[in-house]
Amino acid sequence: MKTDVAIIGAGPSGLFLANLLHAEGIGVTVIERQSKEHVLSRIRAGVLEVITTDLLDRLGLSERKDQEGLEHGGFYLARDEHLIHIDLKRLTGKCVTVYGQTEVERDLIDLAEKEGVNIVWSASDVALHDVDGAAPSVSFTSDGTEQTLTAKFIAGCDGYHGPSRQAIPAACGAGFERVYPFGWLGILADVAPCNDELIYASHTNGFALASMRSPSRSRYYLQVPLDEDINAWSDDRIWDELAVRLGAEVAANMECGPSIEKSIAPLRSFVFEPMRYGNLFLAGDAAHIVPPTGAKGLNLAASDVTYLSDALIGYFRNGNEAGLKAYSEKALARVWKSERFSWYLTNLMHRFPDSGAFEKRMQDAELDYIASSEAAQKVIAENYIGLPL
């Protein structure tokens, strides 16, 4: 089997890239270890920056996003029941859109199937070979048959645990990591949101987040220890703790109901450099992870793909390698700025086990400053809606 670009992973970065390249007549094959049903069953966040909605628009995928997505012109930071409004629309002239990652993937898969993009689902034993050579390849097993796909380039879009990053020799790259000493307990329920905009809350008991997926489906999070047993958290206990951390004013508008999904996710910051080795390019979670506090994960995947698709299109159209050579440096510049913002919000809004009274006073002072300073609010707004490419 041969193709122009072999794409490992059918998450957002892989699917965006596949559709963008296919639309330009570039041959692509996507290799995904999970089934399509599994990919579409994963419940993920979806606060979309303009860069991500622009990619959907570019692919002609505006209809469902425009009909079902919720445009948000701001969000709140909360401390001790005091709400600080970050007015994105007024401060930057832009908004974000709440539209679930699962829905983004559904749209991208539907388009790929409609346009005839080749996706190999449920592939096992995926391995990359000769990625620094002129003819890199990917071996895998599909329907019990071992196969090899040769390509000009390989795009590793297979997440933090995928084989793509592992194909880069240890001496040729470095990872930078911060593992946080807590996780987020998430609950999804078919209840109306407690507010029209997201609320990030700092409380003595720990962080909380009130968010939504639609006008009738809400997503809430609580900071918990990494070793917390999810079975110890009944729905009633979660709702009660959310009411405490979000404050009486917010809790008065909070509708409770049975959970349709509960999980605990660890938090980490991670960046791998460089994002290119030979003819292998990393994108999305294969190259970087951000804590969800800043809503940057999916959007960083979109910016990676914007840079990488433009570079590959330039190469296949006219043999121009400038974009390919600049990809890693350009992508990493935006990655590190987004990592900084997610790290900043995480440190500002969470309680750390080893923190004392001094650290708490510093968090309070920073939130007081944000509440009283439009300049501080604008810095947060500019980062939240997404820095320019």
N, C-alpha and C positions, 0 to 999 in steps of 0.2 A: 504494500500500500504506500502511496505517495501523496503528499499534499504540500502546499506552500507553508502553512503555519499549523503546527500541532498545538492544540490548546489543552492543557491538563486542568480539568475542573470545570463543572457547569454551575458554579455559583455566579453571583452578579458580575464579577470581573470577567470570567470566562465567557459568559453569555453575551455581555455587552460587546466584548472584543470580537467574538465570532460573527455577530450580526453586522457590526460596522465593517469588518473586512469583507465578508461575503457580499455586502451591498456594493463594494467596489470591484467585484469580480476576482477577488483573491481567494484561492482555495484554502479552506479550513476544515479540520476535523477536531471535534471536541471529544475528549475521553474522560468519562466520569465514573467513579467507583460505586456510587450509589444509584439506585433506581430513580426514575423520574418521579414516581409517587413519593419516595422518601424526600427528595429535594423539595417538593411542593408541600410537604407536611411540616417542614421546619418553620417554627414561629420566631421571627426576628423583628427587631425594631425597624423603623422606617421614617426618620426625619430627614427629608431630602433637601440638600442645598440646590441652588440654582444650576450648578454645574451638572447635577444628576438629572434634574428635570429637563435640562437642555438636551442631554443625550437621549432621553426618551423621546423628546420632540423630534430630534434629528432622525430617529428611526421610524417616525410616524406612529409612535405609541402614546399619543396624547389623550386619546378618548377616555379610557377608563381612569387614568390618573386625574384628568380634569373633572370627571364626573364624581369620582369617589374620594379623591384626595382632599385633605383639609388644609387650606392655606392658613398659615399662622404668621401674624405680623408681630409676634412677641412671645415672651415667656417670663416666668417669675422665678426669682430666687427668694426663698423664705427662711427666716430665722426668728424663732420665738414668736410665731404667729404674725410677724411683720412681713408683708409681701413687698418685694422690690421688683417693679416691672421693668423689664428690658424691652424697650419699644423698637423692635427691629426695623419696622417700616419707616418710622420717623427718623431713626438714627442712620440708616443705611439706604433707604429707598427700596429695600428688597424684603422678601418673605421667604420662609421655608415652607415645605409641604409635607404633611404627615400622610404617608402612603406606605403601607407595610412592605418590607423586603420580599415577603412571600409573593405579594401581588406584582412587584417588579419582576421577579423571576418568572412568574406565570406569563406575564406579557412577553418577556424575552423568549421563553420557550415556544409560546404560540407563534411568534414571528419566525423563529428559526425553523419550526416544522412547516410553516406555510411557504417559506422561501427555499426549503430544501437543504438547509444546513445539516451537515452530517454530524450527528451526536451518537456516540457509543455509550449506552447506559450500562450500569452494573459491570464495569470492567474491573478485573482483579489482577493482582501481581503486576501493577504498573511500575515500570522502571525506565529511566532515561539513560541514553548511551551516547558517548562521543559528543557531548554538548559543546565542547570547544573546537570541534572539527567542522569540516565543510558540509557534512551530511549527518547531522544529529538524528537520532531515532528514538522512538518510544516502543517498548514491548509491553504487551498486556494479554490477558486472556479474556475472551468474550464468547459466551455460549459454549464454553468448554474447549475452545480452539485458541491456541497460542498464535498471536499475530504481531507483526512489526510494522510500524508506521514511520516512514522516512520523511523528513521535512527540511525546508531551508532554515526555519526558525522554530523554536519551541517557546511557548508562553506558559509559564508556571503560574496557574491561577487556582491552585489546589489547596489553599489554606495553610494554616500554621503547621499541621501535622502531615502534610502531603509530601511526596517524594521529590518534588522539584528542587526545593532549597537544599535538600540532602545531597543532590547531585553536584553541588558546588564544593570543591575540595576545601577542607578546613583552613588551609593556608591562604585561600583566595577570598575569604570573606570573614565578616565578624558580626556577631549579634549583640545588641545592647538591650538590656531587659530590666524592668522594675516590676516585681510581683507584689501585689498589694495584700495586706494581711486580713482581707475580708472579701466577701462576695455579695452579690445581689440576689435576694430571694424575690422572684417575680411571680405575679399572679395575673392571669388573664380571665376576664369575666364579661359576660354579656350584660353590662350595666352602662348607663349613660355616664360620660365623664363628669368629674366634679367641677371642672372649669373648662373654659373654651381654649385655654392655652396650657402648656406644660408647666408644672411646678416642681422645682428642685429645692428640697427642704433640708436645712441643717438643724439638727436637734441633739440634745444631750444623749439621747438613746441611740443616735446614729442617723444616717442619711435616709431620706425617702424621696420617691419620685412619683408624681401623678401624671400619667400620660394616657394616650388613647390610640385606638386603631380606626375608629369610626364614631359617628354620633351615638351608636348603641353598644360599642365594645370598648372597654377600658383596660389599660395595662398599668399596674402599680408595682413598685419595687421597694424593698427594704434592705438596708445594709445589715448583714449578719456575719458572724465569724465563719471562717473558711470551713471549719469542721462541723458546722451546724447540721443537725439532722432534720431534713425537710418534713419528716413524719411528725416532728414535734410541733409543727405549725398547722393547726386546723384553720379552716377558712375564717372562723370567728376570731381566732387569735390574730390573724393577719389584719383583718379589718379594724380590730380594736387598736392595734399598734399603729396602723396607718393614721387613724384618727388622732392619736397622741402626737405623732411626729409632724403631721401636716398642720395641726392646730385647729382650734375650735371653729374658726371662720370657714376654713376649707371643709372640715369634716361635716359641717352643717349641710353642705351640698353633695356629700358623698353618698352614692347609692351602693348598697352592699348586695351581694348575690353569690351563688355557688361558683367556684372556680372551674374553668374548663381546661386550665393548664397551670401547673406550678413547677418551678425549677429553681435551682441555685446555680448561678454562674460565677466563676472566679474572675477577678480583674487583674489585668497585666498590661504593661506598656512594653512593646517590643519593636525593634527596628533592625533589619538586616541590611548590611552594606557590603558590596554594591548590589544593585538590583539587576545587574547584567553580568553574566559570565559566558564568554564565547558567544554562541548563538542561542543561549537561554536567557529569557527575560522574565523576571518575577513581577507579579502584580497582585494587588489586594493583600489578603491576609497571609499569603505565602511570604510576603516581605515585611509586613508590619501589623501589629495589633495595637489598638487603643482601648483604654477603658471606655465604657459606653457613656460616661458622664457628659462628654461633649458632642455625642451623636455624630461621630466622624468616620466610623468603620466603613460603611457602605459608600460614603461620599469620597473617601480616599481611594477606594477601588475605582470609582468613576473617574477621578482625576488621573490615576495611573493609566487607565484605559484610554483616556483622551490623548495623553502624551504618546502612548505606545501605538495606538491605531494610526495617528497622524504620521508617526515615524515609519511604520511599516507600509502605509499607503504611499508615502514619498519614495520609499525604496522600490516598491514593485511598479510604480508608475514610471519613474525616470532614473532609477539606480542611485538615487541620492541617499547616502549613508549618514548624513549629518544628524538627522533626527535620532537614528539608532545610537550613534555615539554619545549624544547628549541626554539620552533617556534617563539613565540612572541618576545623574547629577540633578537634572531638572525635577524628576519625581521626588527625590529625597529632600530637596529644599522645601517642598510643600509638605511632605510627610512630617518632617521634624517640627515645623511650625504648628501643625495640627496636633502632634504629640504633646507639644508644650501646652497648648490650650486645654487638652483633655487632662493632662497631669495637673495643671493649675486648678481646674474646677474640682477634680477629684480631691486634691489636698484642701481646698477651700471648704468643701461641703461635707466631708466625712469625718468621723471620729476614729483616730488611730489608737491602737492599744497602748503604745508607748508614749502617747502625748499626755502632757500635764496641763496645769492651769495656764502656763505661759502660752502654749500653742493655742489653747482655746481663746485666750484674749487676742491673739494675733488674728484668728479667724473672725472674731467679732469686730475687730478694728477694720479689717478689710471689707467686710460686709457693710459696716457703717459708712466707709468711704465710698463704696459703690453706690449706696443709697443716696448720697449727697452730691455725687460728682457725675455730671453728664459725660465728661471726658472718659471716665472709667467705664461708664455704661456703653459708650460708643466703641471702646476697645473690645469689650465682650461681644457686642452686637456684630462687629465686623468679623470676628473670629467665628461666631456661631453660624452666621449665614454662609461662611466659606470665603477664604482668602482667594484673590484672583489667581488664575493660572499663570 
